């Protein structure tokens, strides 16, 4: 079964899926990435995919989730949008990944220094970028501990908004998808949030998991 031959993906639990990601990120952050037979993986996955995790992450070129978690072809159903926003199309993709492809875990992954979060902090609008920042602005409003310099020049403010935005996107996924609500209720899946540190390569999973 791709990179994890000893695990039956149909019987995998959400916690097992999370443990695989934690181990993989540890390898990545410590430059211990596993060898992968890419040609064999291409052949094994050419007719069917069975990703164990569906992930909503940012489009940032420095945060490719397969590398960050040291996963291989067929492991991650990856939904990438600037600011890891839970747009309708993103949620539909997550529904597909879980209900029809068999993912056991949804991860909403933000990252340090996110440009989309900074844009929302600055109320930036240009072209369709405003559609992205509008979905992050609820997190800006939720951040109430910092009263001065509430803009992208304040790294602490940006970090707090980033973490709150992950929670906002998780809530949006929960409230907008009956499919995923049903799968959570029957404990087929779980949802977790995390922050990837661009400086260290480490992912910190937040204490806001749903269904674990």
Number of C-alpha atoms within 10 A of each C-alpha: 16 21 16 13 8 8 13 11 18 12 10 17 20 22 15 16 20 22 12 17 21 18 12 21 26 19 18 19 16 12 11 12 17 13 9 14 12 11 8 11 16 14 9 15 15 10 7 9 18 20 23 29 28 26 27 29 27 24 17 17 6 12 19 15 23 19 14 21 23 25 22 20 20 21 21 20 25 20 22 19 17 17 29 28 32 27 17 13 11 19 21 16 17 29 22 17 26 24 15 10 18 21 30 29 28 29 23 25 30 31 26 17 17 20 16 24 32 25 21 26 24 16 15 15 14 7 6 8 14 16 13 22 24 15 20 28 19 16 23 24 11 13 18 12 8 11 8 8 10 18 18 20 12 14 15 13 22 25 20 18 27 28 21 20 29 30 21 21 25 24 14 17 25 18 11 15 16 12 15 25 16 13 18 19 11 10 15 21 27 25 24 23 25 21 20 21 15 14 8 9 19 20 22 16 17 14 9 14 16 16 17 15
